[in-house]
Amino acid sequence: MFVTQTSVPAVWVLAAIIGATVHSARTTSLPRLEIWQRWWAVVALGCGSAWMTISFLLAPEMMTTAIGFAHTPFVTEIAFANLGLAVAGFRAIHAGPRERVTTGLTAGMFLWGAVLGHVYQSIAHGNFSPGNTGGVLVYDVAIPAVMIILAVRSRRTDAGVRTAPTEATARSTSSNALR
């Protein structure tokens, strides 16, 4: 039961990986890196955070029990913080690499902070509830990290494309230099 409960966040990661893999294999209209960024932003971050929003708003007792925390008004704040991440993830489908880096950093500040809180609760208070350890830690670390890595790689690729001279540009520049 513990493994099942702690693995729920992996659904969004697996859905993003499967979706990006299938989409990449079936289309040539978008670069693979762009496809992966979109799937990661929308499914892993956007849908995962929307799911957390809905869960914390509609089933707060179940969520606090899964995490091993007391039910407090703070649960609503967590729900709306996740809603902000969901909106950012959905918005990132049409964003450029620079905005996706920002989205990944923003998600990281919240989710990596949550990881620190979960690890502290495990060590200091022996809280090894399924929602406090395991899959949630992997999700909270990986989602922003992968998003940032993909976006930075995309920025470098885009910068290389923009700065690499084309053959025609190189000929034009060399013939202008000879005049």
Secondary structure, 3 states (H helix, E strand, C coil): CHHHHHCCCHHHHHHHHHHHHHHHHHCCCCCHHHHHHHHHHHHHHHHHHHHHHHHHHHCHHHHHHHHCCCCCCHHHHHHHHHHHHHHHHHHHHHCCHHHHHHHHHHHHHHHHHHHHHHHHHHHHHCCCCCCCCCHHHHHHHHHHHHHHHHHHHHHHHHHHHHHCCCHHHHHHHHHHHHC
